[in-house]
Amino acid sequence: MTTDRNPTALPARALPELARLLRAAAVPDSDREAEPGVLVALSGGADSTALLRLAVLHRERSGAPVEAAHLDHALRGAEAEADADFCRELCRGLDVPLHLRREDPRPLAMVRGRGLEEAARALRREFLAGVLDARPALAACATGHHRDDQAETVVIRLFRGTGPEGLQGMRPRAGRFIHPLLGCGRDEIEAWLAALGQPWRRDATNDDASNVRGRVRRELLPLARDIFGAGAAASPARLAALLRDDAAELEAQAAAALRALRRGRRDGALPADALAALPGPLASRALRRHLRGECGLDLDRVHVARLLDWLRAGRSGAAVDLTGGWRARRDFDRLVFDPPAAVPGPPAAAAVLTVRAATPAEAAARDPEPACPLPPPGGWRLTCPASALRGEPRVRPWRPGDRLAPFGMTGRRKVGDLLQQLRVPLPERARTLVAEDDAGPFWVVGLVRDERTRLLPTTPDAVTLLVRYAGEETGGTTRP
């Protein structure tokens, strides 16, 4: 039996998991001969340092490329600079290319009106996703989240009132991000590094007991170990793994049930009686899948359960309001989802899009323009590679079903879903504009830009797109 006091077992357990997750994340390619590579998110702490050492061991065994990335948030002064220096020396000694970036999350936090930690997390994801985009040999970005992190996450979600989905904690793989150390404890990781003689950096903010996670780590989990024994800290992570297995089976059954419900239908409606007759766990999952795919709505389980209760008790002609202006309506045996009613706004012809060569300052910027729902002086601007445009760009009001691939996210997202996440008020959503070309939407004007518009240091020619309302040449404006 392996324990945290047997550090030699860590590579034997973590290396196969790393290889498995990389193969799962790799894009299928019949011509690929090399092993899929890995980008390590390196902070300099014990977990990411151990992960980098494990990735180097994987490279020695398989020949898979390994690179690392370190983002300095410019919040901790000299201590953060020392972290960056440590990462440089560590990567130099291990012959690992290192991508470094310094970016302050405070401006983004102010624009979004969210917390500093959330803004920092968004910048990290965007940075790491950008490195992956530029390095096709790297199949995924590995982070050092481990079993203790998982336990803290599950406990926090439990006391905040989450459901079974939240109690699944962090998934081993989420798109292009993988977590190979979820089966390893913090003590085990540090013991392995000590056995190697490998130092690491300590971030004092991780021991801050003034935030929720810090108090769970320093107060709640030690108390649980004192009451229930040393194994108590591992129990939440074990629960998360068990729930993931159960949820995967239920989701597979729900997907099959939804395919059966949709069979032969092209109108976006569902057969009401057949949906209501499904067992509760399958009905709720099938309905959530349908709402996400067809309406861009991500209702929580409580609201989905209420919708199903209404459906079972309702009669033809009855309707109920959903979020974002959508309505569910029973039409005999059809459950119909009506989109938000159109809100009067400026006609499409009032929006003007022009394209010009980017100025040197615009071309040198590597970050997305800040979100700006109302037109700034001179209109909205987006600078992107000229090669990103397919045919003649144009601007129009957004429509349900519009999709794009936002910066820092995996996969394409519905514009309606993004507007909801950005908390754009319903009247404003109806007046939101989309810029598109022959390949489809690439910019929710003033709010979200597509990944293909990203500027890179190697971008040869950049152009700037300007969107304004007719007659608004300069000066501060408000949307008509």
N, C-alpha and C positions, 0 to 999 in steps of 0.2 A: 504493500500500500504506500502510495506517495503522499508526502506531507510537505508543508512549507519549510520543514527543516531538512528536506532532501533536495537541495538546489540543483544537483546534477540531473534531476528528472525534468527540469524545465525545458531544455532544448529538445529532449525526446518527445515531449508533448506538444510544444509550441511550433516546432519546425514543420511537422506534417500538416498542422492546421494552417500555417502560413501558405504552404504550397497548395493546399486544397482551396483556400479562399482566392488565391491568385488565379488558379485555373478557372474557378467559377466566374470571376470578374472579367477574364480575358474575352475580347471580342472574337467570336468564331472566325477562323481564317484558315482555309485549307492549305494556304501557302506558308503559314507560319511554321518555322522549324525551331526557333529559339524559345526558351522558356519565358513565360510572361514575367516582366520585371516589376519592381515595387518601388514606390516613392514613400519614404518614411517621414512622417510629420515629427520633426525633431525639436523639442523644447530644451533639451539638456537635462531634464529630470530623469529619475531612475527608470521609469517605465519606457520612455522613448529611447533612452540610451540603450537599455537592454534590447528593445525592439530592433535598433540599428545593428547591434552586435549579432542578433539572431538572423537578420536579413543578410549580413555578410557571410555567416555560416551557410545560409541557403545558397548564396552566390557561389561559394566554394564547391558545393555539392552539385549544383545544377547548371552553373554558368549564367544564371538569370541576372540581368542588370539591376543595380541598386543605386538609387539616388536619395538625397535628403532635402528637406525644405524647412527653413526656420523663419518665422515672422516675428519681428520685434514691434510691439504695439506702442512703443515710445511712452510708456506710462511709469517705468520703474527706474529711469535714469541709469546710473553707473552699474547697477545690478543687472539690468537688461543687457547692457553692453558686454558685461562679463559673460553672460549666458551665450551671446552671439560668438564671442571669442572662443568659448569652450566648444561650441558646435563646430567652428572652423577647424580647431586643432583635432578634435575627434575624427571628423571626416577626412582631414588630411592624413592622419595616421592610418585610417582604414581604407584609403584610396577610394573614397566615395564622393562624387560630385555633390556640391551643396548649393542650393538656391536660397539666397538671402533677400529679405525685404523688410523695410521699416515703414509702418503705416499706423497712424493714430486713429483709433476708432471713435473718438469723441465727435468729430463732425458728422459722421454717419449716424451716431446715436441721436444727435440733435435733429437731423433731417427726418429720421424715422419716428422720433418721439418715443423711442424704446430705451431699454437699459443699456448700459455700457458693455456688460458682458455679452448680451445678445449681438450688439454691433460688432464686437471683437470676433465672436464666433462666425458671423457672416463674412467678415473680411478674411478670416483664415480659410473658410471653405472656398471662397472665390479665388484666393491666392493658390491654394493647393490644386483646385480644378484647372486653373490656368496653366500650371506646370504640367499637369497630366496631358492637357490638350497639346502642349508644345513638344511633348516627349512620347510619341506613339508606342515606344517599346515598353513603357510602364503601364501595366494593366490596371493598377489600383494604387490608392494611397492608404497606407497602414498607419493607424494611430495606436498609442500605447494604452488605451483603456483596458483595465484588468478587472479581476473578479471583485475586488473591493469597491471599485468605481461602480460596477454593476449593482452590488448590494446597496450602495448609497442611493443610486438612482431608483431602484425598486422601492426602497423604504420611503423616500421622499414622495414618490408618486402614490404610494399606498395611503399615506396620511393626507395627501391632497385630494383624495377621493377618486382616483382613476379607476377605470374598469379593467377587464382582463387584457385588453390590448396594451394599455400602459404598463401593466405589471410584467409584460414580456421584456421590459428593459431595452437595452441596446442590442440590436441584431448583430450577429457576427459579420454580416455583409449588408451594406445599404448602398446599392448602386456601385459606384467606383471607390467607395470607402470601406475598408475592412478593419476588423478588430481581432487580431490573432491571439491576443493575450487574455481574452475574457475567461479562460479556464485557469488562469494563474493568479495567485495572490500577491499582494504588495510585499509581504515578508519574503516570499519565495524569490521574487524578482531581485530584491535588494541583496539577498543572500547569494544569489548567483553572481551578481556584479562584484560583490566582495570577494568571492572565490576567484574571480578573474583578475582581481586587483584593479578593477575599472571604477574610477570615481564618477560622480555625477553631481549635478547642480541641485540645490534645494531652493524652491520658490517659497518665500515666507508667506505669500498670499494664500498658499494652499493650506496653511495652518491657521488661517484667520477664523476664529470661532464666532465672529459676528454675523456671518452669513449662514444660510440654512444648511448647505452641504458641509460647511466646516463644523457646525454644531452636531450634525448627524455623525460625522466622522469622529469627533473628539468626545462627545457626550453620550449619544444614544446607542451607537453600536458597542462601545465598551461596556455599557450597562447591560445590553443584551447578552454579551459574552459572560458577564459576571452572573447573570441569572440562569442562562440556559447552557452555558459551557462554551468551549472554544469554537465549536462548530457552528455556533449561531450566526457568525458573520458570513458563512458560506451559504446559509439556507436561502436568503433572498435570491441569490444568483441561481441556485438550483431550481427554485420555483420559476424563475424567468425562463429557464431552458425548457422545463416541462410544459409551461404554458405555450411556448413557441411551437413545440411539437403538436400540441392539440390544436392550436390556432391554424397551423399550416394545413392540417387535415380538414378542418371546418371551412377554410377559405377555398380549398380545392372543390369541396362539395358545393359551396355556395356559387362558385364560378360555373360549375356544371348546371346547377339549378337555374341560374340566370340565363345561360345559353338556351335552355329549354323554354323559359318564359318568353324570350325574345324571338324564338323560331318563327319565321314567316312574317315578322312584323318589321315595318320600316318607318313607323310614325313616332318612335320614341316612347310609346305608351307600353304599359304592362298589363297582363290579364289580372284583374283585381282579385277574383276569387281564388285563382291558382296561387297567387302570391300569398294571400292571407292564409291559405291552407298549409303552407310549408311550416315545419317546426320553427319555433321562435328564433333560435340561433342562426338557422339558414336563411330565414326570411329577412332578418335584420341585415345580415352580411350581403345578401343578394341586392337588397334595396340600396344599401350604402354604395355598393359597386356601381349600380345603375345611376345613382345621383351624381357620383363623381364623374363618370364617363360621359353622361349625356347632358348634365346641367352645370358641371363644374362646381357642385356643392359638396362640402365635406361636413355633413351633419354628425354630431356626436350620437352615441348610442341611446342616450335618453330621449333625444328628439326623434330618432328613428323609431324607437319603441312607441312613442306617443302617436306617430304617424300610422304605424301598423294598427294600434288600438282604434284610431279613428276610422281606418279603412274597414276593419272588421265590423264596426258598428254603423258605418255610414250608409247612405242611400244614393242612388243616382242623382246627379246634380249638385251634391254637396261638395264643398271646397274648403281647403284649409291653407293658410299662409305659411310658406317656408321662409328661409332666410334669403336675403339678397333680392327681394321682390318677386321670387318665384312662388307659384301656387300649385298645389296638388288638387286635382279635381277628379271625382268619380263620374264617368260617363257610361252608365250601364255596367258592363263587365270590363271596362277599360279604366286604368289609372293613368290619367293624363297629367303632364307637367307643363304648365303654362309659363313662358318666360316673362321677365319683367315688362310691364307696359312701357311703351316708348314715352320718354319725357321730352317735351319740345326743347329744341336747342338750335344751334346754328346749322344751317343746311350744309351738306357736304361741300358744295361749291364755295362756301365761305372760307374754307381751309385751303391754304396755298402752301405747296411744298416746292422749295428750290434747292438746287445742288450746286456747290462751288468747290474749288480746291481748298483744302484746309490750310490755315495759316501755320507757320512753324510751331507756335505755342500750342495750337489745337492738336497738331500731329504728334507733339512730344508727350501729351497727356496719355497716361496708360489706364486711367480709372474711369468708370462710368460717370456721366454727368449726374449731379445730385437730382433726386426726385423733385419735380416741380409741377404739381397738378395745374396751377394757373400759369398762363404764359408770362415769362419774364420779359424785360425790355428787349425788343427786337425779335421776340418769338422763341420757341424752343429750338435747341441745337443738338445735333448728334454727329460726332466725328467717327468715322469708321474707314476700314480699308476700301478702296475703290473696287477691289476684286470681290468684296462681299455682296455687292449688288448684282442682281440678275435681271437684266432688262431695265425698263424705265420705272423708277420708284414713284409711288402715288400715295395719297393720304385719303382716308375715309373714316366714317364712324365705325367703331368696333362692332362685331356681330357675334352672337353665341356660336360657339364652334371654332372661333379663331384660336390658334395655338402658336406658341413660340417656345424657344429654349432659353430661359432667363440666365443671366450671368450667375455662375457659381452653383447652378442646380443641375441635377442629372435628369435627362429626358425633357420632353416637351410638356408645357402646362397650358391649360385653357386660360385665355385672357380673363374670362369672368371669374375664375377661381383666384387669379392674381389680384384682381381689383378688390375682391372680398378680403383677401389676406392683407392688402394695403389699407384696408378700412376706408376705401373711397366711398363717400355717401352715395346712396342710390340715385338721386337726381344727377349727380356729377358723372356716375358711371355711364348713363345714357348719352352723355356728351363727350365721352372719351374718344380720342382719335387713335387710329392705327395706321402706321406707315407700312406699306407692303411693296413687293416687287413680284416678278414672275415666279419666284420660289415660295411666296407666301409672306405673312407678317414678319417683320423684323424689329419693330419698335412700337411699344405702347407709348404714344407720344407724351413726353414729360415724366414717364414713370418707370418703364422697364424696357431694356433693350435685349435683343437676342444675342446668344453667344457668338454667332458668326460675325457680329460687328466689332468684336474685340480687337483693339489695337495691340500689336506686338512690336518689340524693338526692331524686328526684321521687316515690318510693313513698308513696302516701297512707296506706294502712293496712297494718300489719305484724302477723303473728301468730307465736307461738312454739309449736312442736311439741315435746312431751316424750315420750320413750320410756323405759320402765323395765320391770323384771320385777315381776310381782305380789308385793306384800309388801315391796318395796324403796322405801320412801317417801323416806328421807334417809340420809345417811351413806355412807361408802365401801363399795363392793360389788365383788364379782367375779362374773363370769357363771357361772350354774349349770352 
